[in-house]
Amino acid sequence: MEEKRKFKLGLVLLISINLCQFLAAFYWYFNESKDIGYIWFAIAIITAILFAIFLNKTWKDIKAGQPSEDERSKKIKMNAAGYSFFVSIYLWIGLLIFQDLFSSCSHVVSVGIILMAVLFVTISTILNRRGDAI
Amino acid sequence: MRTRIKELRARYDLTQDDLAKKVGVRRETILFLEKGKYNPSLKLAHDVAKALNTSIDELFIFEDDQ
């Protein structure tokens, strides 16, 4: 029951995030810039697809009676977070050095946040496949 | 490190899924344990050994023990 409750909360959260992305896309498309509106739409659609894949896998695990988290998955998450933090320090230093290549500060921050998310997912995937043999 | 999890699982006719449910972990954890690619906590090692009716010493074999 606990797993299903966590799944429902996660579902509400992810749908809210995706909805905000679509709202941002509509705002940019109709009020500011059509180009950026298209970019936001693309991001929202890609995110919706990724969320759907993730939620489908999680739901199948719950139906199969598997816990959503165990000691290994928590260990991988913590290690991935640690590695991501160290790498992201250099990432932000690089973004600060090359900030003139971006049109505004908010673009630098947006790129930084997206890259940090990609970094975390990539490192989690690598650690998940590698294991942590002695 | 290597383990006898697969051998003992076969003895009791348990799938990785069955063992994972018995111990309360995900199937991938059992998979990586069998391959010797994951270092379990003492509690998990104890739970797996108990589920397979054996001891931690009998279940996990370190190279220098051989």
N, CA and C atoms of all chains as a GROMACS GRO file, in nm:
protein
  600
    1MET      N    1   0.084  -0.122   0.000
    1MET     CA    2   0.000   0.000   0.000
    1MET      C    3   0.087   0.126   0.000
    2GLU      N    4   0.195   0.118   0.078
    2GLU     CA    5   0.288   0.229   0.089
    2GLU      C    6   0.349   0.260  -0.048
    3GLU      N    7   0.386   0.154  -0.123
    3GLU     CA    8   0.446   0.172  -0.255
    3GLU      C    9   0.347   0.239  -0.349
    4LYS      N   10   0.221   0.198  -0.343
    4LYS     CA   11   0.119   0.255  -0.432
    4LYS      C   12   0.095   0.401  -0.397
    5ARG      N   13   0.099   0.433  -0.269
    5ARG     CA   14   0.078   0.572  -0.226
    5ARG      C   15   0.193   0.659  -0.277
    6LYS      N   16   0.316   0.607  -0.264
    6LYS     CA   17   0.433   0.682  -0.314
    6LYS      C   18   0.423   0.699  -0.465
    7PHE      N   19   0.376   0.596  -0.534
    7PHE     CA   20   0.364   0.603  -0.680
    7PHE      C   21   0.264   0.712  -0.719
    8LYS      N   22   0.151   0.717  -0.649
    8LYS     CA   23   0.047   0.818  -0.680
    8LYS      C   24   0.101   0.959  -0.657
    9LEU      N   25   0.177   0.977  -0.547
    9LEU     CA   26   0.236   1.109  -0.520
    9LEU      C   27   0.334   1.147  -0.630
   10GLY      N   28   0.417   1.049  -0.670
   10GLY     CA   29   0.513   1.071  -0.777
   10GLY      C   30   0.444   1.106  -0.908
   11LEU      N   31   0.333   1.037  -0.935
   11LEU     CA   32   0.256   1.061  -1.057
   11LEU      C   33   0.204   1.204  -1.060
   12VAL      N   34   0.148   1.249  -0.947
   12VAL     CA   35   0.094   1.387  -0.937
   12VAL      C   36   0.207   1.488  -0.959
   13LEU      N   37   0.323   1.462  -0.897
   13LEU     CA   38   0.437   1.554  -0.908
   13LEU      C   39   0.485   1.564  -1.053
   14LEU      N   40   0.503   1.449  -1.117
   14LEU     CA   41   0.555   1.449  -1.254
   14LEU      C   42   0.455   1.512  -1.352
   15ILE      N   43   0.327   1.486  -1.332
   15ILE     CA   44   0.225   1.548  -1.419
   15ILE      C   45   0.227   1.699  -1.399
   16SER      N   46   0.243   1.744  -1.275
   16SER     CA   47   0.248   1.890  -1.246
   16SER      C   48   0.366   1.955  -1.317
   17ILE      N   49   0.483   1.888  -1.308
   17ILE     CA   50   0.603   1.942  -1.373
   17ILE      C   51   0.581   1.953  -1.523
   18ASN      N   52   0.526   1.846  -1.581
   18ASN     CA   53   0.504   1.844  -1.726
   18ASN      C   54   0.403   1.949  -1.767
   19LEU      N   55   0.301   1.968  -1.685
   19LEU     CA   56   0.198   2.069  -1.714
   19LEU      C   57   0.260   2.208  -1.714
   20CYS      N   58   0.350   2.234  -1.617
   20CYS     CA   59   0.419   2.364  -1.610
   20CYS      C   60   0.502   2.386  -1.736
   21GLN      N   61   0.565   2.281  -1.786
   21GLN     CA   62   0.645   2.294  -1.907
   21GLN      C   63   0.556   2.331  -2.026
   22PHE      N   64   0.439   2.267  -2.037
   22PHE     CA   65   0.348   2.300  -2.148
   22PHE      C   66   0.295   2.442  -2.133
   23LEU      N   67   0.267   2.483  -2.009
   23LEU     CA   68   0.220   2.620  -1.986
   23LEU      C   69   0.328   2.720  -2.027
   24ALA      N   70   0.455   2.688  -1.991
   24ALA     CA   71   0.567   2.775  -2.029
   24ALA      C   72   0.576   2.782  -2.182
   25ALA      N   73   0.557   2.667  -2.247
   25ALA     CA   74   0.564   2.662  -2.393
   25ALA      C   75   0.455   2.751  -2.454
   26PHE      N   76   0.332   2.740  -2.403
   26PHE     CA   77   0.222   2.824  -2.454
   26PHE      C   78   0.252   2.971  -2.432
   27TYR      N   79   0.304   3.004  -2.313
   27TYR     CA   80   0.335   3.143  -2.281
   27TYR      C   81   0.437   3.200  -2.380
   28TRP      N   82   0.549   3.127  -2.396
   28TRP     CA   83   0.655   3.175  -2.484
   28TRP      C   84   0.607   3.183  -2.628
   29TYR      N   85   0.529   3.085  -2.672
   29TYR     CA   86   0.484   3.081  -2.812
   29TYR      C   87   0.392   3.198  -2.844
   30PHE      N   88   0.296   3.224  -2.755
   30PHE     CA   89   0.195   3.326  -2.785
   30PHE      C   90   0.234   3.467  -2.740
   31ASN      N   91   0.325   3.481  -2.643
   31ASN     CA   92   0.353   3.613  -2.588
   31ASN      C   93   0.493   3.666  -2.620
   32GLU      N   94   0.592   3.578  -2.629
   32GLU     CA   95   0.729   3.627  -2.639
   32GLU      C   96   0.794   3.590  -2.772
   33SER      N   97   0.830   3.463  -2.782
   33SER     CA   98   0.906   3.423  -2.902
   33SER      C   99   0.858   3.286  -2.948
   34LYS      N  100   0.819   3.276  -3.076
   34LYS     CA  101   0.771   3.148  -3.127
   34LYS      C  102   0.883   3.042  -3.123
   35ASP      N  103   1.007   3.085  -3.153
   35ASP     CA  104   1.119   2.990  -3.156
   35ASP      C  105   1.138   2.924  -3.019
   36ILE      N  106   1.139   3.008  -2.916
   36ILE     CA  107   1.159   2.953  -2.782
   36ILE      C  108   1.037   2.871  -2.741
   37GLY      N  109   0.920   2.911  -2.791
   37GLY     CA  110   0.798   2.834  -2.766
   37GLY      C  111   0.811   2.694  -2.822
   38TYR      N  112   0.863   2.682  -2.944
   38TYR     CA  113   0.885   2.551  -3.007
   38TYR      C  114   0.981   2.466  -2.924
   39ILE      N  115   1.088   2.532  -2.875
   39ILE     CA  116   1.188   2.461  -2.793
   39ILE      C  117   1.123   2.406  -2.667
   40TRP      N  118   1.042   2.490  -2.603
   40TRP     CA  119   0.974   2.447  -2.481
   40TRP      C  120   0.877   2.332  -2.508
   41PHE      N  121   0.807   2.341  -2.622
   41PHE     CA  122   0.716   2.231  -2.660
   41PHE      C  123   0.792   2.102  -2.676
   42ALA      N  124   0.908   2.112  -2.744
   42ALA     CA  125   0.991   1.992  -2.767
   42ALA      C  126   1.037   1.935  -2.634
   43ILE      N  127   1.083   2.022  -2.543
   43ILE     CA  128   1.129   1.977  -2.410
   43ILE      C  129   1.014   1.911  -2.336
   44ALA      N  130   0.894   1.975  -2.342
   44ALA     CA  131   0.778   1.920  -2.270
   44ALA      C  132   0.738   1.784  -2.324
   45ILE      N  133   0.742   1.768  -2.456
   45ILE     CA  134   0.701   1.640  -2.515
   45ILE      C  135   0.804   1.531  -2.481
   46ILE      N  136   0.934   1.565  -2.494
   46ILE     CA  137   1.039   1.466  -2.460
   46ILE      C  138   1.028   1.426  -2.313
   47THR      N  139   1.007   1.525  -2.228
   47THR     CA  140   0.994   1.497  -2.084
   47THR      C  141   0.873   1.408  -2.057
   48ALA      N  142   0.761   1.437  -2.125
   48ALA     CA  143   0.640   1.356  -2.106
   48ALA      C  144   0.666   1.211  -2.144
   49ILE      N  145   0.737   1.190  -2.254
   49ILE     CA  146   0.768   1.054  -2.299
   49ILE      C  147   0.857   0.983  -2.196
   50LEU      N  148   0.962   1.054  -2.148
   50LEU     CA  149   1.053   0.993  -2.051
   50LEU      C  150   0.980   0.961  -1.920
   51PHE      N  151   0.895   1.054  -1.876
   51PHE     CA  152   0.817   1.030  -1.754
   51PHE      C  153   0.726   0.910  -1.771
   52ALA      N  154   0.661   0.898  -1.889
   52ALA     CA  155   0.569   0.787  -1.914
   52ALA      C  156   0.644   0.654  -1.908
   53ILE      N  157   0.764   0.650  -1.967
   53ILE     CA  158   0.844   0.527  -1.965
   53ILE      C  159   0.882   0.492  -1.821
   54PHE      N  160   0.927   0.593  -1.746
   54PHE     CA  161   0.967   0.572  -1.607
   54PHE      C  162   0.850   0.524  -1.523
   55LEU      N  163   0.733   0.590  -1.538
   55LEU     CA  164   0.616   0.554  -1.457
   55LEU      C  165   0.566   0.415  -1.493
   56ASN      N  166   0.572   0.380  -1.622
   56ASN     CA  167   0.528   0.248  -1.664
   56ASN      C  168   0.614   0.139  -1.600
   57LYS      N  169   0.746   0.163  -1.602
   57LYS     CA  170   0.840   0.065  -1.542
   57LYS      C  171   0.815   0.054  -1.392
   58THR      N  172   0.797   0.168  -1.328
   58THR     CA  173   0.774   0.169  -1.183
   58THR      C  174   0.644   0.096  -1.148
   59TRP      N  175   0.539   0.120  -1.227
   59TRP     CA  176   0.409   0.055  -1.201
   59TRP      C  177   0.420  -0.097  -1.218
   60LYS      N  178   0.493  -0.139  -1.321
   60LYS     CA  179   0.514  -0.284  -1.342
   60LYS      C  180   0.588  -0.345  -1.223
   61ASP      N  181   0.686  -0.273  -1.171
   61ASP     CA  182   0.761  -0.322  -1.054
   61ASP      C  183   0.670  -0.336  -0.932
   62ILE      N  184   0.582  -0.237  -0.914
   62ILE     CA  185   0.491  -0.240  -0.799
   62ILE      C  186   0.395  -0.357  -0.813
   63LYS      N  187   0.343  -0.377  -0.934
   63LYS     CA  188   0.248  -0.488  -0.957
   63LYS      C  189   0.318  -0.623  -0.936
   64ALA      N  190   0.449  -0.628  -0.969
   64ALA     CA  191   0.524  -0.753  -0.951
   64ALA      C  192   0.566  -0.773  -0.806
   65GLY      N  193   0.536  -0.676  -0.721
   65GLY     CA  194   0.568  -0.688  -0.579
   65GLY      C  195   0.710  -0.646  -0.544
   66GLN      N  196   0.777  -0.579  -0.640
   66GLN     CA  197   0.913  -0.536  -0.612
   66GLN      C  198   0.912  -0.401  -0.539
   67PRO      N  199   1.002  -0.382  -0.443
   67PRO     CA  200   1.009  -0.251  -0.378
   67PRO      C  201   1.067  -0.148  -0.477
   68SER      N  202   1.024  -0.022  -0.465
   68SER     CA  203   1.074   0.079  -0.559
   68SER      C  204   1.219   0.114  -0.528
   69GLU      N  205   1.257   0.095  -0.400
   69GLU     CA  206   1.394   0.125  -0.359
   69GLU      C  207   1.444   0.017  -0.266
   70ASP      N  208   1.574  -0.014  -0.278
   70ASP     CA  209   1.634  -0.101  -0.177
   70ASP      C  210   1.772  -0.047  -0.146
   71GLU      N  211   1.853  -0.120  -0.069
   71GLU     CA  212   1.980  -0.063  -0.025
   71GLU      C  213   2.072  -0.034  -0.144
   72ARG      N  214   2.066  -0.120  -0.247
   72ARG     CA  215   2.155  -0.100  -0.361
   72ARG      C  216   2.115   0.024  -0.441
   73SER      N  217   1.985   0.041  -0.465
   73SER     CA  218   1.940   0.156  -0.544
   73SER      C  219   1.966   0.287  -0.467
   74LYS      N  220   1.952   0.283  -0.334
   74LYS     CA  221   1.980   0.403  -0.254
   74LYS      C  222   2.129   0.435  -0.258
   75LYS      N  223   2.212   0.330  -0.252
   75LYS     CA  224   2.358   0.348  -0.256
   75LYS      C  225   2.400   0.409  -0.390
   76ILE      N  226   2.340   0.359  -0.498
   76ILE     CA  227   2.372   0.411  -0.631
   76ILE      C  228   2.331   0.557  -0.641
   77LYS      N  229   2.212   0.589  -0.587
   77LYS     CA  230   2.163   0.727  -0.594
   77LYS      C  231   2.257   0.820  -0.519
   78MET      N  232   2.300   0.780  -0.400
   78MET     CA  233   2.388   0.866  -0.319
   78MET      C  234   2.525   0.882  -0.386
   79ASN      N  235   2.580   0.771  -0.438
   79ASN     CA  236   2.711   0.779  -0.505
   79ASN      C  237   2.702   0.864  -0.631
   80ALA      N  238   2.593   0.846  -0.708
   80ALA     CA  239   2.575   0.925  -0.830
   80ALA      C  240   2.563   1.074  -0.796
   81ALA      N  241   2.492   1.104  -0.688
   81ALA     CA  242   2.477   1.244  -0.645
   81ALA      C  243   2.614   1.303  -0.609
   82GLY      N  244   2.695   1.224  -0.541
   82GLY     CA  245   2.828   1.271  -0.501
   82GLY      C  246   2.918   1.298  -0.621
   83TYR      N  247   2.924   1.201  -0.712
   83TYR     CA  248   3.006   1.220  -0.834
   83TYR      C  249   2.954   1.338  -0.915
   84SER      N  250   2.821   1.348  -0.928
   84SER     CA  251   2.761   1.458  -1.006
   84SER      C  252   2.798   1.593  -0.947
   85PHE      N  253   2.800   1.600  -0.814
   85PHE     CA  254   2.834   1.726  -0.749
   85PHE      C  255   2.976   1.770  -0.786
   86PHE      N  256   3.070   1.675  -0.775
   86PHE     CA  257   3.210   1.710  -0.807
   86PHE      C  258   3.226   1.754  -0.952
   87VAL      N  259   3.164   1.678  -1.043
   87VAL     CA  260   3.177   1.711  -1.186
   87VAL      C  261   3.107   1.844  -1.215
   88SER      N  262   2.996   1.869  -1.149
   88SER     CA  263   2.920   1.991  -1.179
   88SER      C  264   2.993   2.116  -1.133
   89ILE      N  265   3.086   2.102  -1.037
   89ILE     CA  266   3.166   2.219  -0.996
   89ILE      C  267   3.246   2.268  -1.117
   90TYR      N  268   3.309   2.172  -1.189
   90TYR     CA  269   3.387   2.208  -1.308
   90TYR      C  270   3.294   2.255  -1.420
   91LEU      N  271   3.176   2.196  -1.425
   91LEU     CA  272   3.077   2.237  -1.526
   91LEU      C  273   3.041   2.384  -1.508
   92TRP      N  274   3.013   2.426  -1.384
   92TRP     CA  275   2.975   2.565  -1.359
   92TRP      C  276   3.093   2.660  -1.380
   93ILE      N  277   3.214   2.616  -1.346
   93ILE     CA  278   3.332   2.700  -1.374
   93ILE      C  279   3.343   2.721  -1.524
   94GLY      N  280   3.323   2.615  -1.602
   94GLY     CA  281   3.327   2.626  -1.748
   94GLY      C  282   3.218   2.721  -1.800
   95LEU      N  283   3.098   2.709  -1.745
   95LEU     CA  284   2.988   2.796  -1.789
   95LEU      C  285   3.016   2.943  -1.754
   96LEU      N  286   3.080   2.964  -1.638
   96LEU     CA  287   3.114   3.103  -1.601
   96LEU      C  288   3.220   3.161  -1.695
   97ILE      N  289   3.316   3.076  -1.731
   97ILE     CA  290   3.422   3.124  -1.821
   97ILE      C  291   3.364   3.158  -1.958
   98PHE      N  292   3.271   3.074  -2.005
   98PHE     CA  293   3.216   3.093  -2.140
   98PHE      C  294   3.077   3.159  -2.138
   99GLN      N  295   3.046   3.233  -2.033
   99GLN     CA  296   2.911   3.290  -2.021
   99GLN      C  297   2.879   3.392  -2.130
  100ASP      N  298   2.982   3.452  -2.188
  100ASP     CA  299   2.958   3.552  -2.294
  100ASP      C  300   2.899   3.488  -2.420
  101LEU      N  301   2.911   3.357  -2.433
  101LEU     CA  302   2.854   3.288  -2.549
  101LEU      C  303   2.701   3.281  -2.540
  102PHE      N  304   2.647   3.306  -2.420
  102PHE     CA  305   2.503   3.299  -2.401
  102PHE      C  306   2.445   3.440  -2.405
  103SER      N  307   2.317   3.448  -2.445
  103SER     CA  308   2.257   3.581  -2.461
  103SER      C  309   2.215   3.643  -2.328
  104SER      N  310   2.187   3.558  -2.228
  104SER     CA  311   2.149   3.616  -2.099
  104SER      C  312   2.189   3.522  -1.985
  105CYS      N  313   2.186   3.577  -1.865
  105CYS     CA  314   2.223   3.500  -1.746
  105CYS      C  315   2.128   3.383  -1.726
  106SER      N  316   1.999   3.405  -1.756
  106SER     CA  317   1.900   3.298  -1.733
  106SER      C  318   1.928   3.178  -1.825
  107HIS      N  319   1.983   3.206  -1.944
  107HIS     CA  320   2.019   3.096  -2.035
  107HIS      C  321   2.133   3.013  -1.977
  108VAL      N  322   2.230   3.082  -1.916
  108VAL     CA  323   2.344   3.012  -1.854
  108VAL      C  324   2.292   2.919  -1.744
  109VAL      N  325   2.204   2.974  -1.661
  109VAL     CA  326   2.149   2.895  -1.550
  109VAL      C  327   2.067   2.778  -1.604
  110SER      N  328   1.985   2.803  -1.706
  110SER     CA  329   1.902   2.695  -1.763
  110SER      C  330   1.989   2.583  -1.818
  111VAL      N  331   2.092   2.618  -1.893
  111VAL     CA  332   2.182   2.517  -1.950
  111VAL      C  333   2.252   2.441  -1.838
  112GLY      N  334   2.296   2.514  -1.736
  112GLY     CA  335   2.364   2.451  -1.623
  112GLY      C  336   2.276   2.349  -1.553
  113ILE      N  337   2.151   2.387  -1.529
  113ILE     CA  338   2.059   2.296  -1.459
  113ILE      C  339   2.029   2.172  -1.543
  114ILE      N  340   2.006   2.193  -1.672
  114ILE     CA  341   1.977   2.079  -1.760
  114ILE      C  342   2.098   1.984  -1.766
  115LEU      N  343   2.218   2.042  -1.778
  115LEU     CA  344   2.339   1.958  -1.785
  115LEU      C  345   2.360   1.881  -1.655
  116MET      N  346   2.331   1.944  -1.541
  116MET     CA  347   2.345   1.875  -1.411
  116MET      C  348   2.249   1.756  -1.404
  117ALA      N  349   2.126   1.774  -1.455
  117ALA     CA  350   2.028   1.665  -1.454
  117ALA      C  351   2.075   1.551  -1.544
  118VAL      N  352   2.125   1.588  -1.663
  118VAL     CA  353   2.176   1.486  -1.758
  118VAL      C  354   2.294   1.412  -1.696
  119LEU      N  355   2.381   1.487  -1.628
  119LEU     CA  356   2.499   1.429  -1.562
  119LEU      C  357   2.457   1.326  -1.458
  120PHE      N  358   2.360   1.362  -1.375
  120PHE     CA  359   2.314   1.273  -1.268
  120PHE      C  360   2.256   1.145  -1.326
  121VAL      N  361   2.171   1.158  -1.429
  121VAL     CA  362   2.109   1.041  -1.491
  121VAL      C  363   2.215   0.952  -1.556
  122THR      N  364   2.312   1.014  -1.623
  122THR     CA  365   2.419   0.937  -1.690
  122THR      C  366   2.502   0.860  -1.589
  123ILE      N  367   2.544   0.930  -1.482
  123ILE     CA  368   2.628   0.864  -1.381
  123ILE      C  369   2.549   0.754  -1.309
  124SER      N  370   2.421   0.778  -1.282
  124SER     CA  371   2.338   0.674  -1.219
  124SER      C  372   2.331   0.550  -1.307
  125THR      N  373   2.314   0.570  -1.437
  125THR     CA  374   2.304   0.458  -1.530
  125THR      C  375   2.435   0.379  -1.533
  126ILE      N  376   2.548   0.451  -1.537
  126ILE     CA  377   2.679   0.384  -1.540
  126ILE      C  378   2.701   0.303  -1.411
  127LEU      N  379   2.671   0.364  -1.298
  127LEU     CA  380   2.691   0.294  -1.169
  127LEU      C  381   2.597   0.174  -1.158
  128ASN      N  382   2.476   0.187  -1.210
  128ASN     CA  383   2.377   0.079  -1.203
  128ASN      C  384   2.426  -0.042  -1.281
  129ARG      N  385   2.490  -0.018  -1.393
  129ARG     CA  386   2.536  -0.130  -1.477
  129ARG      C  387   2.667  -0.188  -1.425
  130ARG      N  388   2.750  -0.102  -1.364
  130ARG     CA  389   2.883  -0.148  -1.324
  130ARG      C  390   2.879  -0.234  -1.199
  131GLY      N  391   2.793  -0.203  -1.105
  131GLY     CA  392   2.796  -0.269  -0.975
  131GLY      C  393   2.909  -0.206  -0.896
  132ASP      N  394   2.948  -0.262  -0.784
  132ASP     CA  395   3.059  -0.206  -0.708
  132ASP      C  396   3.143  -0.318  -0.648
  133ALA      N  397   3.199  -0.399  -0.738
  133ALA     CA  398   3.278  -0.513  -0.695
  133ALA      C  399   3.400  -0.468  -0.616
  134ILE      N  400   3.452  -0.552  -0.532
  134ILE     CA  401   3.569  -0.521  -0.449
  134ILE      C  402   3.689  -0.498  -0.540
  135MET      N  403   3.551  -1.156  -0.475
  135MET     CA  404   3.448  -1.225  -0.398
  135MET      C  405   3.353  -1.299  -0.494
  136ARG      N  406   3.314  -1.417  -0.455
  136ARG     CA  407   3.206  -1.484  -0.530
  136ARG      C  408   3.105  -1.541  -0.430
  137THR      N  409   2.991  -1.578  -0.484
  137THR     CA  410   2.885  -1.625  -0.394
  137THR      C  411   2.830  -1.759  -0.442
  138ARG      N  412   2.763  -1.827  -0.350
  138ARG     CA  413   2.697  -1.955  -0.383
  138ARG      C  414   2.547  -1.936  -0.393
  139ILE      N  415   2.505  -1.813  -0.416
  139ILE     CA  416   2.362  -1.784  -0.416
  139ILE      C  417   2.290  -1.863  -0.525
  140LYS      N  418   2.349  -1.864  -0.645
  140LYS     CA  419   2.282  -1.933  -0.757
  140LYS      C  420   2.267  -2.083  -0.727
  141GLU      N  421   2.375  -2.139  -0.672
  141GLU     CA  422   2.373  -2.283  -0.642
  141GLU      C  423   2.266  -2.316  -0.538
  142LEU      N  424   2.259  -2.234  -0.434
  142LEU     CA  425   2.162  -2.260  -0.327
  142LEU      C  426   2.020  -2.227  -0.371
  143ARG      N  427   2.007  -2.128  -0.458
  143ARG     CA  428   1.875  -2.094  -0.514
  143ARG      C  429   1.820  -2.213  -0.591
  144ALA      N  430   1.907  -2.274  -0.670
  144ALA     CA  431   1.866  -2.391  -0.750
  144ALA      C  432   1.826  -2.506  -0.659
  145ARG      N  433   1.899  -2.522  -0.547
  145ARG     CA  434   1.869  -2.631  -0.453
  145ARG      C  435   1.727  -2.618  -0.398
  146TYR      N  436   1.686  -2.493  -0.370
  146TYR     CA  437   1.553  -2.471  -0.312
  146TYR      C  438   1.451  -2.431  -0.417
  147ASP      N  439   1.490  -2.441  -0.544
  147ASP     CA  440   1.400  -2.411  -0.657
  147ASP      C  441   1.342  -2.269  -0.646
  148LEU      N  442   1.429  -2.175  -0.622
  148LEU     CA  443   1.386  -2.035  -0.613
  148LEU      C  444   1.438  -1.957  -0.733
  149THR      N  445   1.352  -1.872  -0.788
  149THR     CA  446   1.401  -1.781  -0.893
  149THR      C  447   1.464  -1.660  -0.824
  150GLN      N  448   1.531  -1.576  -0.904
  150GLN     CA  449   1.589  -1.454  -0.847
  150GLN      C  450   1.477  -1.366  -0.790
  151ASP      N  451   1.365  -1.366  -0.861
  151ASP     CA  452   1.249  -1.289  -0.818
  151ASP      C  453   1.197  -1.338  -0.682
  152ASP      N  454   1.187  -1.471  -0.669
  152ASP     CA  455   1.137  -1.531  -0.543
  152ASP      C  456   1.228  -1.491  -0.428
  153LEU      N  457   1.358  -1.505  -0.451
  153LEU     CA  458   1.455  -1.473  -0.344
  153LEU      C  459   1.449  -1.325  -0.310
  154ALA      N  460   1.436  -1.241  -0.414
  154ALA     CA  461   1.430  -1.096  -0.392
  154ALA      C  462   1.309  -1.060  -0.306
  155LYS      N  463   1.196  -1.123  -0.335
  155LYS     CA  464   1.074  -1.096  -0.257
  155LYS      C  465   1.090  -1.144  -0.114
  156LYS      N  466   1.155  -1.259  -0.098
  156LYS     CA  467   1.174  -1.316   0.037
  156LYS      C  468   1.260  -1.222   0.123
  157VAL      N  469   1.361  -1.165   0.056
  157VAL     CA  470   1.456  -1.081   0.130
  157VAL      C  471   1.410  -0.935   0.138
  158GLY      N  472   1.324  -0.895   0.042
  158GLY     CA  473   1.271  -0.758   0.043
  158GLY      C  474   1.356  -0.660  -0.035
  159VAL      N  475   1.422  -0.711  -0.141
  159VAL     CA  476   1.502  -0.623  -0.227
  159VAL      C  477   1.455  -0.638  -0.371
  160ARG      N  478   1.516  -0.560  -0.461
  160ARG     CA  479   1.482  -0.570  -0.602
  160ARG      C  480   1.557  -0.688  -0.666
  161ARG      N  481   1.503  -0.737  -0.775
  161ARG     CA  482   1.563  -0.854  -0.843
  161ARG      C  483   1.705  -0.821  -0.890
  162GLU      N  484   1.726  -0.695  -0.934
  162GLU     CA  485   1.860  -0.656  -0.982
  162GLU      C  486   1.966  -0.672  -0.872
  163THR      N  487   1.927  -0.647  -0.748
  163THR     CA  488   2.020  -0.660  -0.637
  163THR      C  489   2.067  -0.805  -0.623
  164ILE      N  490   1.973  -0.899  -0.634
  164ILE     CA  491   2.009  -1.041  -0.627
  164ILE      C  492   2.099  -1.077  -0.746
  165LEU      N  493   2.066  -1.024  -0.862
  165LEU     CA  494   2.146  -1.051  -0.983
  165LEU      C  495   2.290  -1.006  -0.962
  166PHE      N  496   2.310  -0.885  -0.914
  166PHE     CA  497   2.445  -0.833  -0.894
  166PHE      C  498   2.517  -0.904  -0.780
  167LEU      N  499   2.441  -0.947  -0.678
  167LEU     CA  500   2.500  -1.025  -0.569
  167LEU      C  501   2.554  -1.157  -0.623
  168GLU      N  502   2.476  -1.224  -0.705
  168GLU     CA  503   2.517  -1.354  -0.762
  168GLU      C  504   2.644  -1.340  -0.844
  169LYS      N  505   2.654  -1.230  -0.916
  169LYS     CA  506   2.771  -1.209  -1.001
  169LYS      C  507   2.892  -1.165  -0.920
  170GLY      N  508   2.871  -1.136  -0.792
  170GLY     CA  509   2.980  -1.086  -0.709
  170GLY      C  510   3.016  -0.942  -0.740
  171LYS      N  511   2.919  -0.870  -0.800
  171LYS     CA  512   2.946  -0.731  -0.839
  171LYS      C  513   2.888  -0.631  -0.741
  172TYR      N  514   2.831  -0.678  -0.632
  172TYR     CA  515   2.776  -0.586  -0.534
  172TYR      C  516   2.815  -0.632  -0.394
  173ASN      N  517   2.861  -0.536  -0.311
  173ASN     CA  518   2.895  -0.567  -0.172
  173ASN      C  519   2.775  -0.538  -0.083
  174PRO      N  520   2.709  -0.641  -0.034
  174PRO     CA  521   2.590  -0.616   0.047
  174PRO      C  522   2.627  -0.564   0.185
  175SER      N  523   2.530  -0.500   0.248
  175SER     CA  524   2.547  -0.464   0.389
  175SER      C  525   2.542  -0.593   0.471
  176LEU      N  526   2.584  -0.586   0.596
  176LEU     CA  527   2.585  -0.705   0.682
  176LEU      C  528   2.443  -0.757   0.698
  177LYS      N  529   2.349  -0.666   0.710
  177LYS     CA  530   2.209  -0.705   0.729
  177LYS      C  531   2.156  -0.780   0.606
  178LEU      N  532   2.188  -0.727   0.488
  178LEU     CA  533   2.140  -0.793   0.366
  178LEU      C  534   2.205  -0.929   0.350
  179ALA      N  535   2.335  -0.937   0.378
  179ALA     CA  536   2.407  -1.065   0.370
  179ALA      C  537   2.342  -1.166   0.464
  180HIS      N  538   2.310  -1.121   0.584
  180HIS     CA  539   2.246  -1.209   0.683
  180HIS      C  540   2.107  -1.252   0.634
  181ASP      N  541   2.029  -1.157   0.578
  181ASP     CA  542   1.893  -1.189   0.533
  181ASP      C  543   1.896  -1.290   0.419
  182VAL      N  544   1.991  -1.272   0.326
  182VAL     CA  545   2.002  -1.365   0.212
  182VAL      C  546   2.044  -1.503   0.262
  183ALA      N  547   2.141  -1.507   0.353
  183ALA     CA  548   2.188  -1.635   0.409
  183ALA      C  549   2.073  -1.706   0.480
  184LYS      N  550   1.996  -1.630   0.555
  184LYS     CA  551   1.882  -1.688   0.630
  184LYS      C  552   1.777  -1.742   0.533
  185ALA      N  553   1.751  -1.666   0.425
  185ALA     CA  554   1.652  -1.709   0.325
  185ALA      C  555   1.695  -1.838   0.257
  186LEU      N  556   1.827  -1.860   0.249
  186LEU     CA  557   1.878  -1.981   0.183
  186LEU      C  558   1.924  -2.087   0.283
  187ASN      N  559   1.885  -2.068   0.407
  187ASN     CA  560   1.916  -2.166   0.515
  187ASN      C  561   2.064  -2.199   0.525
  188THR      N  562   2.144  -2.095   0.521
  188THR     CA  563   2.287  -2.117   0.534
  188THR      C  564   2.348  -2.002   0.615
  189SER      N  565   2.480  -2.002   0.626
  189SER     CA  566   2.546  -1.894   0.701
  189SER      C  567   2.616  -1.801   0.603
  190ILE      N  568   2.651  -1.681   0.650
  190ILE     CA  569   2.718  -1.583   0.564
  190ILE      C  570   2.851  -1.640   0.513
  191ASP      N  571   2.924  -1.709   0.603
  191ASP     CA  572   3.054  -1.767   0.566
  191ASP      C  573   3.041  -1.868   0.452
  192GLU      N  574   2.932  -1.944   0.454
  192GLU     CA  575   2.911  -2.047   0.350
  192GLU      C  576   2.865  -1.984   0.219
  193LEU      N  577   2.804  -1.869   0.230
  193LEU     CA  578   2.742  -1.807   0.112
  193LEU      C  579   2.839  -1.719   0.033
  194PHE      N  580   2.924  -1.645   0.105
  194PHE     CA  581   3.016  -1.552   0.039
  194PHE      C  582   3.158  -1.604   0.053
  195ILE      N  583   3.224  -1.619  -0.062
  195ILE     CA  584   3.360  -1.677  -0.062
  195ILE      C  585   3.456  -1.572  -0.115
  196PHE      N  586   3.556  -1.539  -0.033
  196PHE     CA  587   3.656  -1.443  -0.075
  196PHE      C  588   3.776  -1.516  -0.130
  197GLU      N  589   3.843  -1.455  -0.226
  197GLU     CA  590   3.953  -1.520  -0.298
  197GLU      C  591   4.059  -1.572  -0.204
  198ASP      N  592   4.091  -1.494  -0.099
  198ASP     CA  593   4.200  -1.538  -0.011
  198ASP      C  594   4.157  -1.647   0.086
  199ASP      N  595   4.028  -1.680   0.085
  199ASP     CA  596   3.980  -1.789   0.170
  199ASP      C  597   3.999  -1.925   0.104
  200GLN      N  598   4.017  -1.919  -0.031
  200GLN     CA  599   4.020  -2.048  -0.105
  200GLN      C  600   4.154  -2.119  -0.090
   0.00000   0.00000   0.00000
